[in-house]
Structures are given as structure tokens and as C-alpha cells.
Amino acid sequence: MYLSRFLSLHTLWVTVSSVMQHYPSVWGHYDVCKTQIYTEEGKVWDYMACQPEARDMIKYVKVTLDPPDITCGDPPETFCAMGNPYMCNNECDASTQELAHPPELMFDLEGRHPSTFWQSTTWKDYPKPLHVNITLSWNKTIELTDNIVITFESGRPDQMILEKSLDYGRTWQPYQYYATDCLDAFHMDPKSVRDLSQHTVLEIICTEEYSTGYMTNSKIIHFEIKDRFAFFAGPRLHNMASLYGQLDTTKKLRDFFTITDLRIRLLRPATGEIYVDEQHLARYFYAISDIRVYGRCKCNLHATGCKEENKRLLCECEHNTTGPDCGKCKKNYQGRPWSPGSYLPIPKGTANICIPSISSIGNPPKFDRIWPNISSLEVSKPNQANVCDNELLHCQNGGTCINNVRCQCPPAYTGILCEKLKCERDPGGCGQNSAQGAMSHGPLVLLTALLGATGLCIC
């Protein structure tokens, strides 16, 4: 008997857990786009804002260098080791795998011995500037979720600019300046992210924190995404609800963390001193062993999936949207203008789904509630359209689908999908108790109902 009850409870718990996974935690995961909820009249679709998980975006990047022949090794040349800048017997040779340093080594697995890295030619043409542009392209709009990290095997550059593009490289804007002397290099006072605040979080700064010259123990440059998040979410990002609210309400904040391309502009290699040693120019070059960019596909809060197709990332759009970024309504779902989803209200946000174009069956009603997917309204004869079914196109408020052609509504409701209260048409309007059936009872009521069905109780 007890074993039977235990198994019943286990089955019950698995069932409830599968339902509750669609209820995001208090700060909002946005990991589902729609789910079925239980009302007094039965199941209805509940739509919510949704977004893909963050991932390592370097897996999908395309890299280009300017000038294209800036990589060392063709012709072969010698350079000085970082640990001992006067020992210049290291060789770069593009024709020998063990001695080559091509661009793809910026993105290979870290921790290999010996370490692998991309390397530029040396500054043999000094005093002509040694300029290199490294462009990272995704052919997709990306939302950054973690710090950008660049690891140098040479000394960190004396001067560098990190830039972003929002239009696939047509125009660029600075993200951050890096220099050993910001005033001299860029005519800017040096700052760190710690000097910023909520009100100045979008300020473009020049930092001297990551340009300490030719030091073996200082290889990494950061662009601090999380430190900027922390102005809204707290030092350990515990209050993500506040951050999501700010992303929705603070002008240009979401765009600040959005990119299609990044560009690393290397303007002056690490020298370690004020003057360049013209007798040892093989000391000066750029070398990068790792670049890390974490983010998610931007899908305008209309998708939880992002797939790679023909070497291009595409959102797996829901909410009747389409396009690489779910940036427009599907055909026959243009009953109102497209709109991105909203993070608010926490925790599920607002889906802002595209609604059907229903001119063939009359003027659309006022959408006080979410209009379900009516996928078959493309047909030319309205009386042949599948207005409802048992999977996606549910009759609302307890209505019954009759032969996929019409909804048989409860006495208090009307409309194609029983989406409207009849009392709305009356001069006196609707009373306080007219729409109780639209309220969701959530997982606790479901748990109680399931317990009743198994004859168990919570004691």
C-alpha cells in the first residue's frame, strides 16, 4: 500500500515538475515562448517573452584582417620572445605548421602546450605605424551577456580601440579606448568602469588599466559587460529583474550591448618604454592567443532557439514572427504592426505576438486578450478556414471546437474564438464577476487537483 502511494506521489511530482518548469523564477528566465495554463473552463495558451540561451559566440565568428598580409611568416622572419625581449631567435614561417601563426589560432582551445596564437609581422617598417584591424563578424545581431576578453601573447598594445557595428560593418562606433597614456593617445582623461554610474553607463571611456606594456604576467584586456550590468542588477547580478526592467525602459541601453560585428583596432604595439628601440624592432609586434565573446542571438524576445543554417545563425521564431531576428510578422499575421517582446512585467514579460490578418472574415476585434494562432486563414474562402483545433488554435474561455470550423462558446462569451464577453456589448458594460474564467490558477491548483485524482493529500 505504502509502495503504491509512494509511486503515485512520484508520478505526481514528475507531472507537476514538468508543468512548473514553464513558470520562470522571480527574476525571469524567458526560456519558454508559450505554455498551456489551466483555467476553470480548461486549457488556454499563455504567451510570454522569450530569448535564446547565452552561448560562446566565437564558434560562429568569421574573422578578417586588414591589411590582409599582416600575419607573420610570409616571408619567414625572426622575432623576440616575450619573456626575454633581447633573445630574438624565434621564427615565424607560414609554410611550416609548427612555426605558423595564422588567424584561426586566436580561437583554438586554450591550455595547449606550447601555446598557440596569431601573430602579426614585426615593426620592421618603423617609424611607419604598425596598424592592424581585426574584424569579427557574425552576420547576425548578437546581444552580449558577458565580458569580452582578449588574451595577448605579446605585450598588451600601447594603443588600441575596440569598436562595434550594428549594421554588419557599414558603420562603426567606439566601445572603449585603451592606452598607456589616454591623454596623449586619444585626448581623453583616463577612466575605469568603476568611475561610471547608472546615469553614465553608456559613456565611452579610455582606460589605462589594461595597457601596462611589456609584462609577462599581464596579458588580458577586458571590455566589462558585467560591471555595467551590475549598476542595475547589483554587484553579484542578483537583481536581474531590475536589469531587465532597465533594458526595457532606458533609452539606448539594450542597443549598447547589441552588435553585429566587433573590430579590434591595434594602433601601437607594446614598447615597455617611452622610446622605441630601433636596434631591436623584432621586439615589437602583436600576438593574440584567445578571444572570448559570450552572448545570445537577438530574436526580439520572440524565440528561445537559434540555429546555424548555411553557416548563418537564424532565430527559430515563434509568436507568428519571422526573419533572421524575428523582426517582422509572418504573412497573414499582420493584424497589427510588429513589435518586439517586452521583459516587463517580470517574470514572464509581454509577448506582443503578431495577430492574424482577418479582413476576410470581418473587422478584427479589439485585442484586450491574446489572439491565438489562426494558421489557416490563408485560404480564399473564409467558411472553409480551420478556425480552431485541439493543439494550437484553442477556443478560449471554455469554448468547444466544432469540426475545426467554429467555436461553440459558453453563454457569457462570444467572438470567433470566444475571446469576448457578451456583456461588453451591453450599455451597462461588464460587472466585476463577468470574467472570472479568464484567471489562471497556476501550478498550486493543478497540484491540488492531481492529488484529489489520486486520493492523496498533503499532510
MARSE-777660 format. One line per field, with one value per residue (C-alpha): residue in three letters; x, y negated, z negated. Coordinates in steps of 0.2 Angstrom, whole numbers. Each point is the difference from the previous one (the first is absolute). Layout:
code <- [Ala	...]
u <- [X	...]
v <- [Y	...]
w <- [Z	...]
//
This chain:
code <- [Met	Tyr	Leu	Ser	Arg	Phe	Leu	Ser	Leu	His	Thr	Leu	Trp	Val	Thr	Val	Ser	Ser	Val	Met	Gln	His	Tyr	Pro	Ser	Val	Trp	Gly	His	Tyr	Asp	Val	Cys	Lys	Thr	Gln	Ile	Tyr	Thr	Glu	Glu	Gly	Lys	Val	Trp	Asp	Tyr	Met	Ala	Cys	Gln	Pro	Glu	Ala	Arg	Asp	Met	Ile	Lys	Tyr	Val	Lys	Val	Thr	Leu	Asp	Pro	Pro	Asp	Ile	Thr	Cys	Gly	Asp	Pro	Pro	Glu	Thr	Phe	Cys	Ala	Met	Gly	Asn	Pro	Tyr	Met	Cys	Asn	Asn	Glu	Cys	Asp	Ala	Ser	Thr	Gln	Glu	Leu	Ala	His	Pro	Pro	Glu	Leu	Met	Phe	Asp	Leu	Glu	Gly	Arg	His	Pro	Ser	Thr	Phe	Trp	Gln	Ser	Thr	Thr	Trp	Lys	Asp	Tyr	Pro	Lys	Pro	Leu	His	Val	Asn	Ile	Thr	Leu	Ser	Trp	Asn	Lys	Thr	Ile	Glu	Leu	Thr	Asp	Asn	Ile	Val	Ile	Thr	Phe	Glu	Ser	Gly	Arg	Pro	Asp	Gln	Met	Ile	Leu	Glu	Lys	Ser	Leu	Asp	Tyr	Gly	Arg	Thr	Trp	Gln	Pro	Tyr	Gln	Tyr	Tyr	Ala	Thr	Asp	Cys	Leu	Asp	Ala	Phe	His	Met	Asp	Pro	Lys	Ser	Val	Arg	Asp	Leu	Ser	Gln	His	Thr	Val	Leu	Glu	Ile	Ile	Cys	Thr	Glu	Glu	Tyr	Ser	Thr	Gly	Tyr	Met	Thr	Asn	Ser	Lys	Ile	Ile	His	Phe	Glu	Ile	Lys	Asp	Arg	Phe	Ala	Phe	Phe	Ala	Gly	Pro	Arg	Leu	His	Asn	Met	Ala	Ser	Leu	Tyr	Gly	Gln	Leu	Asp	Thr	Thr	Lys	Lys	Leu	Arg	Asp	Phe	Phe	Thr	Ile	Thr	Asp	Leu	Arg	Ile	Arg	Leu	Leu	Arg	Pro	Ala	Thr	Gly	Glu	Ile	Tyr	Val	Asp	Glu	Gln	His	Leu	Ala	Arg	Tyr	Phe	Tyr	Ala	Ile	Ser	Asp	Ile	Arg	Val	Tyr	Gly	Arg	Cys	Lys	Cys	Asn	Leu	His	Ala	Thr	Gly	Cys	Lys	Glu	Glu	Asn	Lys	Arg	Leu	Leu	Cys	Glu	Cys	Glu	His	Asn	Thr	Thr	Gly	Pro	Asp	Cys	Gly	Lys	Cys	Lys	Lys	Asn	Tyr	Gln	Gly	Arg	Pro	Trp	Ser	Pro	Gly	Ser	Tyr	Leu	Pro	Ile	Pro	Lys	Gly	Thr	Ala	Asn	Ile	Cys	Ile	Pro	Ser	Ile	Ser	Ser	Ile	Gly	Asn	Pro	Pro	Lys	Phe	Asp	Arg	Ile	Trp	Pro	Asn	Ile	Ser	Ser	Leu	Glu	Val	Ser	Lys	Pro	Asn	Gln	Ala	Asn	Val	Cys	Asp	Asn	Glu	Leu	Leu	His	Cys	Gln	Asn	Gly	Gly	Thr	Cys	Ile	Asn	Asn	Val	Arg	Cys	Gln	Cys	Pro	Pro	Ala	Tyr	Thr	Gly	Ile	Leu	Cys	Glu	Lys	Leu	Lys	Cys	Glu	Arg	Asp	Pro	Gly	Gly	Cys	Gly	Gln	Asn	Ser	Ala	Gln	Gly	Ala	Met	Ser	His	Gly	Pro	Leu	Val	Leu	Leu	Thr	Ala	Leu	Leu	Gly	Ala	Thr	Gly	Leu	Cys	Ile	Cys]
u <- [0	14	10	-16	-2	19	-1	-16	9	15	-10	-9	16	7	-17	0	19	-3	-13	9	15	-10	-1	16	7	-3	13	-5	9	-10	4	-17	-11	-17	-8	-17	-8	-15	-15	-18	-5	15	17	5	16	10	13	16	16	14	18	14	13	16	14	18	-2	18	-5	-10	12	8	16	9	16	5	12	-2	18	4	2	18	9	-1	14	7	7	8	-7	4	-8	-12	9	17	-2	19	0	-6	2	-18	-6	-17	-2	-17	6	4	-15	10	7	-16	-12	-15	-16	-10	12	-9	-14	7	-1	10	12	10	18	9	-13	-7	-4	-2	15	2	16	13	2	14	-7	1	-3	-15	-14	-4	-19	-11	-19	-7	-18	-12	-16	-15	-12	-13	-5	7	-4	16	-2	17	17	10	17	15	16	17	15	10	-1	-16	-1	5	-15	-16	-18	-14	-15	-17	-12	-18	-2	11	16	-7	3	10	0	12	-3	15	18	15	17	15	-3	-18	3	14	-7	-19	-1	-11	2	2	-14	-5	-18	0	0	-17	-18	-17	-2	17	0	0	15	14	16	19	8	18	-3	4	14	15	12	12	-4	0	-14	-12	-7	-19	-11	-18	-15	-11	-18	-4	7	-13	-14	5	-6	-17	0	12	18	-3	-14	-13	-14	-2	-18	7	12	-14	-11	13	4	-18	-2	17	3	14	5	-4	8	16	2	-5	12	1	19	15	16	16	11	18	9	16	9	7	16	3	8	-2	12	0	16	4	15	-13	-16	-3	-6	-15	-15	-18	-4	-18	-3	-18	-16	-15	-17	-16	-17	-17	-8	-11	-18	-10	-6	-10	11	9	10	13	7	14	-5	11	13	-12	-8	-19	-13	-13	-14	-17	-14	-5	16	13	17	18	-4	-18	-2	-16	-17	-3	-12	-18	5	0	-15	10	17	15	8	14	-4	2	9	-14	-9	12	1	-8	0	-12	1	-8	-4	-5	-19	-9	-5	-19	-6	-8	-11	-5	9	12	-7	9	14	-1	5	13	-7	6	8	-12	12	-12	-8	10	-14	-11	-17	-2	-13	12	14	5	-5	5	8	5	19	4	-17	-10	-17	3	-10	-6	-7	-1	7	-13	8	14	-12	-7	0	-15	1	-6	-15	10	12	0	12	8	11	-12	13	-13	-13	-17	-3	12	-13	-13	-3	4	17	7	-2	14	-3	-2	17	5	3	15	10	14	1	19	9	-7	-18	7	9	-16	-10	12	1	-19	1	12	-9	15	2	13	2]
v <- [0	-12	5	-4	-17	-4	4	-10	-15	2	0	-15	-9	3	-7	-15	-3	0	-13	-11	-1	-12	-12	-10	-5	-17	-9	8	12	-3	18	5	-10	8	13	6	-6	7	-10	5	3	10	-3	-16	-6	-13	-9	-8	-9	12	0	13	6	-9	9	-1	-11	3	17	-10	-14	-5	-9	-12	-10	-16	-1	18	3	-5	17	5	14	-5	-2	8	-11	1	-9	-2	10	-9	7	-6	-14	0	19	-2	18	4	3	-2	10	1	16	10	5	0	-18	-8	-12	-1	-10	16	2	-14	11	18	9	-9	10	8	2	-8	-14	-4	-18	-12	-12	-15	-5	-9	-19	1	-15	-12	-15	4	5	19	0	15	2	16	2	13	2	11	-5	-1	-12	6	-6	1	8	1	-9	0	7	-2	10	-6	10	-16	-14	-9	-14	-18	-6	10	-4	13	-5	7	0	2	0	15	-11	-15	-12	1	-8	2	11	-4	-8	8	-8	-2	-19	-4	-19	1	14	-5	-17	8	1	18	8	18	7	-2	-19	2	1	4	-17	1	19	-4	-11	5	-1	2	11	2	15	13	-8	3	4	14	11	19	1	-13	7	-3	-14	-1	-9	0	5	7	-15	-10	12	-1	-19	7	18	-2	5	19	-3	7	-13	5	-7	-17	2	7	-14	-13	9	-3	-18	-9	-7	8	12	16	-7	-3	19	4	3	8	-2	-4	-8	0	-14	2	-16	1	16	2	-9	0	-17	-17	2	14	9	-1	13	13	-2	19	-3	-9	9	6	17	6	18	-1	-11	4	-7	6	-5	6	-2	-16	7	-15	11	10	17	11	9	-6	12	0	2	-2	-7	-13	-2	-1	-2	13	-12	2	-12	0	-9	3	-7	3	-10	4	-18	0	9	15	-1	0	-5	-19	-4	-14	-7	11	-4	8	10	-9	6	-8	4	12	15	5	-17	-4	10	-13	14	-3	2	7	-11	4	-12	14	4	-17	-14	6	-3	-10	12	-2	18	10	6	18	6	2	8	4	-17	0	9	-9	5	-5	13	13	-6	10	-12	11	17	10	-5	-18	-8	2	-8	-11	-1	18	-1	17	2	7	8	-12	-13	-9	-2	4	-13	0	-11	-15	0	-4	-3	11	8	-4	-14	-13	-2	-3	-13	-11	-4	-4	-19	4	9	14	3	5	18	2	7	11	14	-9	1	12	11	5	15	1	3	13	9	0	7	13	5	1	12	12	-1	-7	-15	-12	4]
w <- [0	-5	15	11	-8	2	19	1	-8	11	15	-6	-4	18	7	-10	3	18	-1	-12	11	11	-14	-1	-16	-7	10	16	11	16	5	7	13	-4	-12	-4	-16	-8	-4	-6	18	5	8	9	8	-10	10	-7	4	4	5	5	-13	0	8	6	16	6	7	13	4	16	-2	13	-2	8	8	5	1	-18	-7	-2	9	18	2	-15	-14	-17	-15	-19	-13	-12	-16	7	12	5	4	18	7	2	17	9	16	8	10	-15	-11	-16	3	8	-9	11	-6	-5	-15	-8	-3	-3	-17	-13	-12	14	-2	8	1	17	6	15	2	11	9	-10	0	13	9	-15	-1	12	-12	-3	2	1	0	-6	5	-8	10	-4	14	-14	-14	-16	-18	-11	-17	-7	1	16	-4	11	-5	7	2	4	-12	-1	13	-5	10	5	4	-1	12	3	15	0	19	5	2	10	-15	-16	-17	-14	-15	-10	2	-7	-2	-12	1	5	0	12	11	1	-9	-13	-19	-6	-8	-6	0	-19	3	9	-7	6	8	9	4	19	-1	12	-11	3	-13	-5	-10	13	9	-12	14	2	-16	1	-14	8	16	-1	6	-6	6	-15	4	-17	-10	10	-3	-19	0	1	-6	-15	-2	2	13	-13	5	18	0	-2	15	11	-5	4	17	4	-6	2	17	10	-14	9	16	-10	-3	18	14	17	1	-11	6	-10	6	-5	2	-9	-6	-18	-2	-19	1	6	15	13	1	19	-2	-6	10	0	-18	6	7	-5	-5	-6	-7	-4	2	-10	5	-9	5	7	17	0	4	-7	-14	12	0	-12	14	12	13	12	18	15	-11	-7	-16	1	-14	-1	-1	-9	-4	19	4	13	6	-6	-16	0	5	10	0	10	15	-5	-17	2	-9	-10	3	-6	-17	-9	-16	-17	-16	-10	-10	-9	0	17	9	15	15	12	12	18	3	15	14	0	13	9	-15	-6	-9	-14	-18	-13	-7	-18	-1	10	17	3	16	14	12	14	3	17	8	12	-7	-18	-3	4	-12	-15	-13	-15	-4	-15	0	4	4	-16	-2	-15	-16	0	18	10	17	12	16	0	8	-15	-19	-10	-14	-18	-3	-6	14	19	14	13	-14	-15	-4	-4	-14	6	-14	9	13	-13	-5	-18	4	-10	-18	-12	1	19	4	-14	12	8	-16	-1	-16	3	-5	-18	5	13	-14	-11	14	4	-18	-1	16	-9	-17	-8	-11	-6	-19]
//
